[in-house]
């Protein structure tokens, strides 16, 4: 009789809505946030953020020497200390 009781409980349970949350949707993706925007709109918003950052004094522009040093450090990390040095 346990099987009949279990079956009754399962059939009495309310049906789950499949589209209530993105986690319940299998195989589909909804475009949200920046992904839903056109590339032009994304660029405009990103540009506004950069301008605001520099206007507030928090923005940073690399000089040629800083950029060269950053590239050198990145290259050293990517080679993981190999003795061959690229010039």
PDB file of N, CA, C and O in Angstrom:
ATOM      1  N   UNK A   1       0.803  -1.198   0.000  1.00  0.00           N
ATOM      2  CA  UNK A   1       0.000   0.000   0.000  1.00  0.00           C
ATOM      3  C   UNK A   1       0.847   1.264   0.000  1.00  0.00           C
ATOM      4  O   UNK A   1       0.348   2.340  -0.330  1.00  0.00           O
ATOM      5  N   UNK A   2       2.118   1.150   0.364  1.00  0.00           N
ATOM      6  CA  UNK A   2       2.975   2.338   0.346  1.00  0.00           C
ATOM      7  C   UNK A   2       3.079   2.903  -1.064  1.00  0.00           C
ATOM      8  O   UNK A   2       3.143   4.120  -1.239  1.00  0.00           O
ATOM      9  N   UNK A   3       3.095   2.053  -2.049  1.00  0.00           N
ATOM     10  CA  UNK A   3       3.217   2.515  -3.428  1.00  0.00           C
ATOM     11  C   UNK A   3       2.003   3.333  -3.835  1.00  0.00           C
ATOM     12  O   UNK A   3       2.147   4.356  -4.505  1.00  0.00           O
ATOM     13  N   UNK A   4       0.842   2.913  -3.454  1.00  0.00           N
ATOM     14  CA  UNK A   4      -0.375   3.642  -3.799  1.00  0.00           C
ATOM     15  C   UNK A   4      -0.398   4.994  -3.088  1.00  0.00           C
ATOM     16  O   UNK A   4      -0.819   5.991  -3.675  1.00  0.00           O
ATOM     17  N   UNK A   5       0.048   5.041  -1.837  1.00  0.00           N
ATOM     18  CA  UNK A   5       0.070   6.300  -1.095  1.00  0.00           C
ATOM     19  C   UNK A   5       1.082   7.267  -1.713  1.00  0.00           C
ATOM     20  O   UNK A   5       0.819   8.464  -1.832  1.00  0.00           O
ATOM     21  N   UNK A   6       2.232   6.737  -2.100  1.00  0.00           N
ATOM     22  CA  UNK A   6       3.263   7.566  -2.722  1.00  0.00           C
ATOM     23  C   UNK A   6       2.773   8.110  -4.055  1.00  0.00           C
ATOM     24  O   UNK A   6       2.991   9.280  -4.366  1.00  0.00           O
ATOM     25  N   UNK A   7       2.120   7.277  -4.836  1.00  0.00           N
ATOM     26  CA  UNK A   7       1.586   7.708  -6.124  1.00  0.00           C
ATOM     27  C   UNK A   7       0.537   8.796  -5.920  1.00  0.00           C
ATOM     28  O   UNK A   7       0.491   9.758  -6.686  1.00  0.00           O
ATOM     29  N   UNK A   8      -0.286   8.660  -4.919  1.00  0.00           N
ATOM     30  CA  UNK A   8      -1.309   9.662  -4.642  1.00  0.00           C
ATOM     31  C   UNK A   8      -0.664  10.986  -4.250  1.00  0.00           C
ATOM     32  O   UNK A   8      -1.131  12.047  -4.663  1.00  0.00           O
ATOM     33  N   UNK A   9       0.405  10.936  -3.457  1.00  0.00           N
ATOM     34  CA  UNK A   9       1.096  12.160  -3.062  1.00  0.00           C
ATOM     35  C   UNK A   9       1.729  12.857  -4.258  1.00  0.00           C
ATOM     36  O   UNK A   9       1.665  14.080  -4.384  1.00  0.00           O
ATOM     37  N   UNK A  10       2.339  12.069  -5.131  1.00  0.00           N
ATOM     38  CA  UNK A  10       2.997  12.656  -6.297  1.00  0.00           C
ATOM     39  C   UNK A  10       2.000  13.287  -7.251  1.00  0.00           C
ATOM     40  O   UNK A  10       2.268  14.350  -7.812  1.00  0.00           O
ATOM     41  N   UNK A  11       0.863  12.653  -7.442  1.00  0.00           N
ATOM     42  CA  UNK A  11      -0.125  13.214  -8.355  1.00  0.00           C
ATOM     43  C   UNK A  11      -0.836  14.409  -7.748  1.00  0.00           C
ATOM     44  O   UNK A  11      -1.347  15.261  -8.476  1.00  0.00           O
ATOM     45  N   UNK A  12      -0.877  14.485  -6.411  1.00  0.00           N
ATOM     46  CA  UNK A  12      -1.545  15.601  -5.748  1.00  0.00           C
ATOM     47  C   UNK A  12      -0.646  16.836  -5.683  1.00  0.00           C
ATOM     48  O   UNK A  12      -1.130  17.941  -5.440  1.00  0.00           O
ATOM     49  N   UNK A  13       0.660  16.655  -5.897  1.00  0.00           N
ATOM     50  CA  UNK A  13       1.590  17.789  -5.829  1.00  0.00           C
ATOM     51  C   UNK A  13       1.287  18.757  -6.963  1.00  0.00           C
ATOM     52  O   UNK A  13       0.976  18.332  -8.076  1.00  0.00           O
ATOM     53  N   UNK A  14       1.375  20.057  -6.687  1.00  0.00           N
ATOM     54  CA  UNK A  14       1.098  21.039  -7.748  1.00  0.00           C
ATOM     55  C   UNK A  14       2.159  20.971  -8.841  1.00  0.00           C
ATOM     56  O   UNK A  14       3.329  20.691  -8.578  1.00  0.00           O
ATOM     57  N   UNK A  15       1.734  21.227 -10.048  1.00  0.00           N
ATOM     58  CA  UNK A  15       2.667  21.204 -11.180  1.00  0.00           C
ATOM     59  C   UNK A  15       3.600  22.409 -11.092  1.00  0.00           C
ATOM     60  O   UNK A  15       3.174  23.515 -10.758  1.00  0.00           O
ATOM     61  N   UNK A  16       4.871  22.180 -11.395  1.00  0.00           N
ATOM     62  CA  UNK A  16       5.853  23.256 -11.366  1.00  0.00           C
ATOM     63  C   UNK A  16       5.777  24.048 -12.662  1.00  0.00           C
ATOM     64  O   UNK A  16       5.643  23.473 -13.742  1.00  0.00           O
ATOM     65  N   UNK A  17       5.860  25.341 -12.554  1.00  0.00           N
ATOM     66  CA  UNK A  17       5.904  26.181 -13.745  1.00  0.00           C
ATOM     67  C   UNK A  17       7.310  26.108 -14.311  1.00  0.00           C
ATOM     68  O   UNK A  17       8.282  26.255 -13.569  1.00  0.00           O
ATOM     69  N   UNK A  18       7.433  25.886 -15.595  1.00  0.00           N
ATOM     70  CA  UNK A  18       8.759  25.713 -16.185  1.00  0.00           C
ATOM     71  C   UNK A  18       9.430  27.037 -16.522  1.00  0.00           C
ATOM     72  O   UNK A  18      10.648  27.079 -16.694  1.00  0.00           O
ATOM     73  N   UNK A  19       8.660  28.119 -16.620  1.00  0.00           N
ATOM     74  CA  UNK A  19       9.244  29.388 -17.036  1.00  0.00           C
ATOM     75  C   UNK A  19       9.277  30.422 -15.913  1.00  0.00           C
ATOM     76  O   UNK A  19       9.308  31.621 -16.190  1.00  0.00           O
ATOM     77  N   UNK A  20       9.272  29.993 -14.669  1.00  0.00           N
ATOM     78  CA  UNK A  20       9.256  30.966 -13.590  1.00  0.00           C
ATOM     79  C   UNK A  20      10.607  31.604 -13.376  1.00  0.00           C
ATOM     80  O   UNK A  20      10.679  32.803 -13.107  1.00  0.00           O
ATOM     81  N   UNK A  21      11.674  30.849 -13.485  1.00  0.00           N
ATOM     82  CA  UNK A  21      13.021  31.375 -13.271  1.00  0.00           C
ATOM     83  C   UNK A  21      13.939  30.859 -14.363  1.00  0.00           C
ATOM     84  O   UNK A  21      13.689  29.794 -14.927  1.00  0.00           O
ATOM     85  N   UNK A  22      14.995  31.594 -14.671  1.00  0.00           N
ATOM     86  CA  UNK A  22      15.926  31.130 -15.699  1.00  0.00           C
ATOM     87  C   UNK A  22      16.536  29.770 -15.379  1.00  0.00           C
ATOM     88  O   UNK A  22      16.864  29.019 -16.297  1.00  0.00           O
ATOM     89  N   UNK A  23      16.697  29.436 -14.101  1.00  0.00           N
ATOM     90  CA  UNK A  23      17.304  28.162 -13.740  1.00  0.00           C
ATOM     91  C   UNK A  23      16.411  26.997 -14.134  1.00  0.00           C
ATOM     92  O   UNK A  23      16.901  25.884 -14.327  1.00  0.00           O
ATOM     93  N   UNK A  24      15.111  27.232 -14.257  1.00  0.00           N
ATOM     94  CA  UNK A  24      14.187  26.160 -14.620  1.00  0.00           C
ATOM     95  C   UNK A  24      14.108  25.939 -16.119  1.00  0.00           C
ATOM     96  O   UNK A  24      13.585  24.919 -16.568  1.00  0.00           O
ATOM     97  N   UNK A  25      14.617  26.877 -16.897  1.00  0.00           N
ATOM     98  CA  UNK A  25      14.549  26.734 -18.345  1.00  0.00           C
ATOM     99  C   UNK A  25      15.786  26.013 -18.829  1.00  0.00           C
ATOM    100  O   UNK A  25      16.900  26.522 -18.703  1.00  0.00           O
ATOM    101  N   UNK A  26      15.599  24.860 -19.367  1.00  0.00           N
ATOM    102  CA  UNK A  26      16.717  24.045 -19.830  1.00  0.00           C
ATOM    103  C   UNK A  26      16.926  24.288 -21.315  1.00  0.00           C
ATOM    104  O   UNK A  26      15.995  24.155 -22.110  1.00  0.00           O
ATOM    105  N   UNK A  27      18.140  24.642 -21.685  1.00  0.00           N
ATOM    106  CA  UNK A  27      18.472  24.798 -23.087  1.00  0.00           C
ATOM    107  C   UNK A  27      18.133  26.148 -23.687  1.00  0.00           C
ATOM    108  O   UNK A  27      18.396  26.365 -24.870  1.00  0.00           O
ATOM    109  N   UNK A  28      17.564  27.056 -22.926  1.00  0.00           N
ATOM    110  CA  UNK A  28      17.264  28.383 -23.472  1.00  0.00           C
ATOM    111  C   UNK A  28      17.982  29.439 -22.653  1.00  0.00           C
ATOM    112  O   UNK A  28      18.171  29.293 -21.445  1.00  0.00           O
ATOM    113  N   UNK A  29      18.371  30.489 -23.323  1.00  0.00           N
ATOM    114  CA  UNK A  29      19.024  31.596 -22.638  1.00  0.00           C
ATOM    115  C   UNK A  29      18.315  32.874 -23.025  1.00  0.00           C
ATOM    116  O   UNK A  29      18.024  33.114 -24.197  1.00  0.00           O
ATOM    117  N   UNK A  30      18.043  33.694 -22.019  1.00  0.00           N
ATOM    118  CA  UNK A  30      17.458  34.989 -22.320  1.00  0.00           C
ATOM    119  C   UNK A  30      18.570  36.019 -22.250  1.00  0.00           C
ATOM    120  O   UNK A  30      19.427  35.969 -21.367  1.00  0.00           O
ATOM    121  N   UNK A  31      18.547  36.942 -23.178  1.00  0.00           N
ATOM    122  CA  UNK A  31      19.566  37.985 -23.190  1.00  0.00           C
ATOM    123  C   UNK A  31      19.144  39.053 -22.210  1.00  0.00           C
ATOM    124  O   UNK A  31      18.067  39.636 -22.333  1.00  0.00           O
ATOM    125  N   UNK A  32      20.005  39.309 -21.228  1.00  0.00           N
ATOM    126  CA  UNK A  32      19.702  40.285 -20.193  1.00  0.00           C
ATOM    127  C   UNK A  32      20.854  41.260 -20.082  1.00  0.00           C
ATOM    128  O   UNK A  32      21.980  40.949 -20.468  1.00  0.00           O
ATOM    129  N   UNK A  33      20.573  42.443 -19.552  1.00  0.00           N
ATOM    130  CA  UNK A  33      21.621  43.428 -19.312  1.00  0.00           C
ATOM    131  C   UNK A  33      22.282  43.884 -20.595  1.00  0.00           C
ATOM    132  O   UNK A  33      21.606  44.178 -21.580  1.00  0.00           O
ATOM    133  N   UNK A  34      23.611  43.942 -20.583  1.00  0.00           N
ATOM    134  CA  UNK A  34      24.355  44.417 -21.752  1.00  0.00           C
ATOM    135  C   UNK A  34      24.164  43.503 -22.951  1.00  0.00           C
ATOM    136  O   UNK A  34      24.198  43.974 -24.088  1.00  0.00           O
ATOM    137  N   UNK A  35      23.966  42.223 -22.732  1.00  0.00           N
ATOM    138  CA  UNK A  35      23.799  41.298 -23.854  1.00  0.00           C
ATOM    139  C   UNK A  35      22.551  41.608 -24.669  1.00  0.00           C
ATOM    140  O   UNK A  35      22.501  41.312 -25.862  1.00  0.00           O
ATOM    141  N   UNK A  36      21.550  42.198 -24.038  1.00  0.00           N
ATOM    142  CA  UNK A  36      20.310  42.520 -24.745  1.00  0.00           C
ATOM    143  C   UNK A  36      20.414  43.835 -25.505  1.00  0.00           C
ATOM    144  O   UNK A  36      19.534  44.149 -26.306  1.00  0.00           O
ATOM    145  N   UNK A  37      21.457  44.601 -25.275  1.00  0.00           N
ATOM    146  CA  UNK A  37      21.603  45.911 -25.912  1.00  0.00           C
ATOM    147  C   UNK A  37      22.342  45.792 -27.234  1.00  0.00           C
ATOM    148  O   UNK A  37      23.095  44.845 -27.461  1.00  0.00           O
ATOM    149  N   UNK A  38      22.116  46.754 -28.088  1.00  0.00           N
ATOM    150  CA  UNK A  38      22.850  46.794 -29.348  1.00  0.00           C
ATOM    151  C   UNK A  38      24.303  47.168 -29.059  1.00  0.00           C
ATOM    152  O   UNK A  38      24.581  47.803 -28.042  1.00  0.00           O
ATOM    153  N   UNK A  39      25.229  46.786 -29.932  1.00  0.00           N
ATOM    154  CA  UNK A  39      26.640  47.137 -29.720  1.00  0.00           C
ATOM    155  C   UNK A  39      26.870  48.643 -29.599  1.00  0.00           C
ATOM    156  O   UNK A  39      27.743  49.083 -28.851  1.00  0.00           O
ATOM    157  N   UNK A  40      26.087  49.428 -30.336  1.00  0.00           N
ATOM    158  CA  UNK A  40      26.248  50.880 -30.267  1.00  0.00           C
ATOM    159  C   UNK A  40      25.863  51.402 -28.883  1.00  0.00           C
ATOM    160  O   UNK A  40      26.534  52.277 -28.335  1.00  0.00           O
ATOM    161  N   UNK A  41      24.785  50.865 -28.324  1.00  0.00           N
ATOM    162  CA  UNK A  41      24.348  51.280 -26.988  1.00  0.00           C
ATOM    163  C   UNK A  41      25.369  50.864 -25.937  1.00  0.00           C
ATOM    164  O   UNK A  41      25.654  51.621 -25.009  1.00  0.00           O
ATOM    165  N   UNK A  42      25.919  49.665 -26.082  1.00  0.00           N
ATOM    166  CA  UNK A  42      26.958  49.200 -25.151  1.00  0.00           C
ATOM    167  C   UNK A  42      28.156  50.133 -25.181  1.00  0.00           C
ATOM    168  O   UNK A  42      28.681  50.511 -24.134  1.00  0.00           O
ATOM    169  N   UNK A  43      28.596  50.512 -26.394  1.00  0.00           N
ATOM    170  CA  UNK A  43      29.753  51.406 -26.526  1.00  0.00           C
ATOM    171  C   UNK A  43      29.473  52.771 -25.905  1.00  0.00           C
ATOM    172  O   UNK A  43      30.338  53.344 -25.242  1.00  0.00           O
ATOM    173  N   UNK A  44      28.260  53.293 -26.120  1.00  0.00           N
ATOM    174  CA  UNK A  44      27.905  54.607 -25.580  1.00  0.00           C
ATOM    175  C   UNK A  44      27.935  54.590 -24.055  1.00  0.00           C
ATOM    176  O   UNK A  44      28.469  55.509 -23.435  1.00  0.00           O
ATOM    177  N   UNK A  45      27.366  53.551 -23.450  1.00  0.00           N
ATOM    178  CA  UNK A  45      27.337  53.468 -21.992  1.00  0.00           C
ATOM    179  C   UNK A  45      28.751  53.282 -21.434  1.00  0.00           C
ATOM    180  O   UNK A  45      29.110  53.904 -20.434  1.00  0.00           O
ATOM    181  N   UNK A  46      29.550  52.431 -22.076  1.00  0.00           N
ATOM    182  CA  UNK A  46      30.929  52.220 -21.625  1.00  0.00           C
ATOM    183  C   UNK A  46      31.741  53.500 -21.751  1.00  0.00           C
ATOM    184  O   UNK A  46      32.575  53.800 -20.896  1.00  0.00           O
ATOM    185  N   UNK A  47      31.499  54.249 -22.812  1.00  0.00           N
ATOM    186  CA  UNK A  47      32.205  55.513 -23.012  1.00  0.00           C
ATOM    187  C   UNK A  47      31.851  56.510 -21.913  1.00  0.00           C
ATOM    188  O   UNK A  47      32.720  57.217 -21.402  1.00  0.00           O
ATOM    189  N   UNK A  48      30.567  56.563 -21.552  1.00  0.00           N
ATOM    190  CA  UNK A  48      30.148  57.459 -20.477  1.00  0.00           C
ATOM    191  C   UNK A  48      30.833  57.099 -19.162  1.00  0.00           C
ATOM    192  O   UNK A  48      31.231  57.979 -18.399  1.00  0.00           O
ATOM    193  N   UNK A  49      30.969  55.793 -18.903  1.00  0.00           N
ATOM    194  CA  UNK A  49      31.646  55.358 -17.677  1.00  0.00           C
ATOM    195  C   UNK A  49      33.110  55.760 -17.662  1.00  0.00           C
ATOM    196  O   UNK A  49      33.629  56.189 -16.631  1.00  0.00           O
ATOM    197  N   UNK A  50      33.773  55.624 -18.792  1.00  0.00           N
ATOM    198  CA  UNK A  50      35.178  56.018 -18.873  1.00  0.00           C
ATOM    199  C   UNK A  50      35.364  57.513 -18.700  1.00  0.00           C
ATOM    200  O   UNK A  50      36.295  57.964 -18.031  1.00  0.00           O
ATOM    201  N   UNK A  51      34.480  58.266 -19.302  1.00  0.00           N
ATOM    202  CA  UNK A  51      34.566  59.731 -19.172  1.00  0.00           C
ATOM    203  C   UNK A  51      34.332  60.152 -17.723  1.00  0.00           C
ATOM    204  O   UNK A  51      35.023  61.032 -17.210  1.00  0.00           O
ATOM    205  N   UNK A  52      33.354  59.521 -17.065  1.00  0.00           N
ATOM    206  CA  UNK A  52      33.067  59.849 -15.667  1.00  0.00           C
ATOM    207  C   UNK A  52      34.240  59.478 -14.771  1.00  0.00           C
ATOM    208  O   UNK A  52      34.552  60.196 -13.821  1.00  0.00           O
ATOM    209  N   UNK A  53      34.892  58.357 -15.071  1.00  0.00           N
ATOM    210  CA  UNK A  53      36.034  57.918 -14.277  1.00  0.00           C
ATOM    211  C   UNK A  53      37.178  58.915 -14.359  1.00  0.00           C
ATOM    212  O   UNK A  53      37.780  59.263 -13.343  1.00  0.00           O
ATOM    213  N   UNK A  54      37.474  59.369 -15.559  1.00  0.00           N
ATOM    214  CA  UNK A  54      38.561  60.334 -15.730  1.00  0.00           C
ATOM    215  C   UNK A  54      38.187  61.696 -15.156  1.00  0.00           C
ATOM    216  O   UNK A  54      39.036  62.401 -14.610  1.00  0.00           O
ATOM    217  N   UNK A  55      36.917  62.062 -15.280  1.00  0.00           N
ATOM    218  CA  UNK A  55      36.476  63.353 -14.744  1.00  0.00           C
ATOM    219  C   UNK A  55      36.565  63.390 -13.223  1.00  0.00           C
ATOM    220  O   UNK A  55      36.818  64.443 -12.638  1.00  0.00           O
ATOM    221  N   UNK A  56      36.358  62.241 -12.583  1.00  0.00           N
ATOM    222  CA  UNK A  56      36.416  62.202 -11.121  1.00  0.00           C
ATOM    223  C   UNK A  56      37.845  62.050 -10.605  1.00  0.00           C
ATOM    224  O   UNK A  56      38.079  62.106  -9.398  1.00  0.00           O
ATOM    225  N   UNK A  57      38.797  61.857 -11.512  1.00  0.00           N
ATOM    226  CA  UNK A  57      40.194  61.739 -11.102  1.00  0.00           C
ATOM    227  C   UNK A  57      40.629  60.310 -10.811  1.00  0.00           C
ATOM    228  O   UNK A  57      41.765  60.086 -10.392  1.00  0.00           O
ATOM    229  N   UNK A  58      39.750  59.345 -11.024  1.00  0.00           N
ATOM    230  CA  UNK A  58      40.095  57.950 -10.754  1.00  0.00           C
ATOM    231  C   UNK A  58      40.603  57.225 -11.991  1.00  0.00           C
ATOM    232  O   UNK A  58      41.139  56.122 -11.886  1.00  0.00           O
ATOM    233  N   UNK A  59      40.441  57.829 -13.152  1.00  0.00           N
ATOM    234  CA  UNK A  59      40.875  57.193 -14.390  1.00  0.00           C
ATOM    235  C   UNK A  59      42.397  57.184 -14.493  1.00  0.00           C
ATOM    236  O   UNK A  59      43.070  57.988 -13.849  1.00  0.00           O
ATOM    237  N   UNK A  60      42.934  56.280 -15.298  1.00  0.00           N
ATOM    238  CA  UNK A  60      44.387  56.177 -15.442  1.00  0.00           C
ATOM    239  C   UNK A  60      44.719  55.950 -16.896  1.00  0.00           C
ATOM    240  O   UNK A  60      44.084  55.140 -17.572  1.00  0.00           O
ATOM    241  N   UNK A  61      45.705  56.660 -17.368  1.00  0.00           N
ATOM    242  CA  UNK A  61      46.206  56.448 -18.723  1.00  0.00           C
ATOM    243  C   UNK A  61      47.641  55.973 -18.620  1.00  0.00           C
ATOM    244  O   UNK A  61      48.469  56.585 -17.944  1.00  0.00           O
ATOM    245  N   UNK A  62      47.918  54.887 -19.292  1.00  0.00           N
ATOM    246  CA  UNK A  62      49.272  54.350 -19.266  1.00  0.00           C
ATOM    247  C   UNK A  62      50.196  55.191 -20.126  1.00  0.00           C
ATOM    248  O   UNK A  62      49.839  55.585 -21.236  1.00  0.00           O
ATOM    249  N   UNK A  63      51.382  55.463 -19.609  1.00  0.00           N
ATOM    250  CA  UNK A  63      52.415  56.074 -20.438  1.00  0.00           C
ATOM    251  C   UNK A  63      53.065  54.939 -21.226  1.00  0.00           C
ATOM    252  O   UNK A  63      52.797  53.765 -20.968  1.00  0.00           O
ATOM    253  N   UNK A  64      53.911  55.287 -22.175  1.00  0.00           N
ATOM    254  CA  UNK A  64      54.575  54.259 -22.973  1.00  0.00           C
ATOM    255  C   UNK A  64      55.427  53.354 -22.084  1.00  0.00           C
ATOM    256  O   UNK A  64      55.467  52.141 -22.292  1.00  0.00           O
ATOM    257  N   UNK A  65      56.112  53.939 -21.091  1.00  0.00           N
ATOM    258  CA  UNK A  65      56.963  53.138 -20.201  1.00  0.00           C
ATOM    259  C   UNK A  65      56.129  52.187 -19.339  1.00  0.00           C
ATOM    260  O   UNK A  65      56.501  51.029 -19.152  1.00  0.00           O
ATOM    261  N   UNK A  66      54.999  52.678 -18.815  1.00  0.00           N
ATOM    262  CA  UNK A  66      54.137  51.822 -17.995  1.00  0.00           C
ATOM    263  C   UNK A  66      53.565  50.669 -18.821  1.00  0.00           C
ATOM    264  O   UNK A  66      53.485  49.536 -18.345  1.00  0.00           O
ATOM    265  N   UNK A  67      53.175  50.959 -20.043  1.00  0.00           N
ATOM    266  CA  UNK A  67      52.622  49.923 -20.909  1.00  0.00           C
ATOM    267  C   UNK A  67      53.686  48.881 -21.245  1.00  0.00           C
ATOM    268  O   UNK A  67      53.395  47.686 -21.280  1.00  0.00           O
ATOM    269  N   UNK A  68      54.902  49.324 -21.490  1.00  0.00           N
ATOM    270  CA  UNK A  68      55.996  48.419 -21.796  1.00  0.00           C
ATOM    271  C   UNK A  68      56.279  47.497 -20.604  1.00  0.00           C
ATOM    272  O   UNK A  68      56.458  46.291 -20.771  1.00  0.00           O
ATOM    273  N   UNK A  69      56.316  48.080 -19.402  1.00  0.00           N
ATOM    274  CA  UNK A  69      56.558  47.277 -18.198  1.00  0.00           C
ATOM    275  C   UNK A  69      55.435  46.268 -17.961  1.00  0.00           C
ATOM    276  O   UNK A  69      55.693  45.124 -17.588  1.00  0.00           O
ATOM    277  N   UNK A  70      54.196  46.690 -18.176  1.00  0.00           N
ATOM    278  CA  UNK A  70      53.063  45.784 -17.980  1.00  0.00           C
ATOM    279  C   UNK A  70      53.133  44.628 -18.971  1.00  0.00           C
ATOM    280  O   UNK A  70      52.876  43.482 -18.601  1.00  0.00           O
ATOM    281  N   UNK A  71      53.471  44.908 -20.208  1.00  0.00           N
ATOM    282  CA  UNK A  71      53.607  43.850 -21.210  1.00  0.00           C
ATOM    283  C   UNK A  71      54.728  42.882 -20.864  1.00  0.00           C
ATOM    284  O   UNK A  71      54.595  41.671 -21.046  1.00  0.00           O
ATOM    285  N   UNK A  72      55.835  43.426 -20.362  1.00  0.00           N
ATOM    286  CA  UNK A  72      56.957  42.570 -19.978  1.00  0.00           C
ATOM    287  C   UNK A  72      56.564  41.661 -18.823  1.00  0.00           C
ATOM    288  O   UNK A  72      56.865  40.467 -18.841  1.00  0.00           O
ATOM    289  N   UNK A  73      55.887  42.221 -17.814  1.00  0.00           N
ATOM    290  CA  UNK A  73      55.465  41.418 -16.662  1.00  0.00           C
ATOM    291  C   UNK A  73      54.468  40.340 -17.081  1.00  0.00           C
ATOM    292  O   UNK A  73      54.538  39.207 -16.603  1.00  0.00           O
ATOM    293  N   UNK A  74      53.552  40.686 -17.962  1.00  0.00           N
ATOM    294  CA  UNK A  74      52.589  39.693 -18.440  1.00  0.00           C
ATOM    295  C   UNK A  74      53.268  38.579 -19.204  1.00  0.00           C
ATOM    296  O   UNK A  74      52.887  37.415 -19.083  1.00  0.00           O
ATOM    297  N   UNK A  75      54.269  38.925 -19.987  1.00  0.00           N
ATOM    298  CA  UNK A  75      55.004  37.913 -20.727  1.00  0.00           C
ATOM    299  C   UNK A  75      55.768  36.982 -19.807  1.00  0.00           C
ATOM    300  O   UNK A  75      55.848  35.780 -20.061  1.00  0.00           O
ATOM    301  N   UNK A  76      56.333  37.534 -18.731  1.00  0.00           N
ATOM    302  CA  UNK A  76      57.067  36.695 -17.780  1.00  0.00           C
ATOM    303  C   UNK A  76      56.126  35.709 -17.095  1.00  0.00           C
ATOM    304  O   UNK A  76      56.484  34.548 -16.894  1.00  0.00           O
ATOM    305  N   UNK A  77      54.937  36.159 -16.739  1.00  0.00           N
ATOM    306  CA  UNK A  77      53.973  35.289 -16.065  1.00  0.00           C
ATOM    307  C   UNK A  77      53.492  34.204 -17.022  1.00  0.00           C
ATOM    308  O   UNK A  77      53.354  33.046 -16.626  1.00  0.00           O
ATOM    309  N   UNK A  78      53.236  34.569 -18.282  1.00  0.00           N
ATOM    310  CA  UNK A  78      52.712  33.579 -19.224  1.00  0.00           C
ATOM    311  C   UNK A  78      53.742  32.512 -19.561  1.00  0.00           C
ATOM    312  O   UNK A  78      53.376  31.385 -19.895  1.00  0.00           O
ATOM    313  N   UNK A  79      55.030  32.851 -19.478  1.00  0.00           N
ATOM    314  CA  UNK A  79      56.072  31.847 -19.733  1.00  0.00           C
ATOM    315  C   UNK A  79      56.408  31.053 -18.481  1.00  0.00           C
ATOM    316  O   UNK A  79      57.133  30.060 -18.551  1.00  0.00           O
ATOM    317  N   UNK A  80      55.887  31.480 -17.339  1.00  0.00           N
ATOM    318  CA  UNK A  80      56.081  30.797 -16.055  1.00  0.00           C
ATOM    319  C   UNK A  80      57.547  30.582 -15.718  1.00  0.00           C
ATOM    320  O   UNK A  80      57.943  29.504 -15.276  1.00  0.00           O
ATOM    321  N   UNK A  81      58.352  31.626 -15.933  1.00  0.00           N
ATOM    322  CA  UNK A  81      59.738  31.585 -15.503  1.00  0.00           C
ATOM    323  C   UNK A  81      60.671  30.793 -16.400  1.00  0.00           C
ATOM    324  O   UNK A  81      61.773  30.450 -15.973  1.00  0.00           O
ATOM    325  N   UNK A  82      60.268  30.486 -17.641  1.00  0.00           N
ATOM    326  CA  UNK A  82      61.162  29.775 -18.555  1.00  0.00           C
ATOM    327  C   UNK A  82      62.373  30.650 -18.846  1.00  0.00           C
ATOM    328  O   UNK A  82      62.257  31.874 -18.904  1.00  0.00           O
ATOM    329  N   UNK A  83      63.495  30.046 -19.022  1.00  0.00           N
ATOM    330  CA  UNK A  83      64.727  30.807 -19.144  1.00  0.00           C
ATOM    331  C   UNK A  83      64.867  31.527 -20.481  1.00  0.00           C
ATOM    332  O   UNK A  83      65.676  32.448 -20.591  1.00  0.00           O
ATOM    333  N   UNK A  84      64.098  31.133 -21.506  1.00  0.00           N
ATOM    334  CA  UNK A  84      64.176  31.782 -22.798  1.00  0.00           C
ATOM    335  C   UNK A  84      63.523  33.147 -22.687  1.00  0.00           C
ATOM    336  O   UNK A  84      62.375  33.259 -22.258  1.00  0.00           O
ATOM    337  N   UNK A  85      64.264  34.197 -23.077  1.00  0.00           N
ATOM    338  CA  UNK A  85      63.757  35.532 -22.943  1.00  0.00           C
ATOM    339  C   UNK A  85      63.557  36.122 -24.334  1.00  0.00           C
ATOM    340  O   UNK A  85      64.485  36.121 -25.143  1.00  0.00           O
ATOM    341  N   UNK A  86      62.376  36.619 -24.616  1.00  0.00           N
ATOM    342  CA  UNK A  86      62.077  37.207 -25.917  1.00  0.00           C
ATOM    343  C   UNK A  86      62.461  38.674 -25.866  1.00  0.00           C
ATOM    344  O   UNK A  86      62.096  39.391 -24.934  1.00  0.00           O
ATOM    345  N   UNK A  87      63.208  39.121 -26.885  1.00  0.00           N
ATOM    346  CA  UNK A  87      63.643  40.526 -26.918  1.00  0.00           C
ATOM    347  C   UNK A  87      62.976  41.254 -28.026  1.00  0.00           C
ATOM    348  O   UNK A  87      63.215  42.447 -28.213  1.00  0.00           O
TER     349      UNK A  87
END
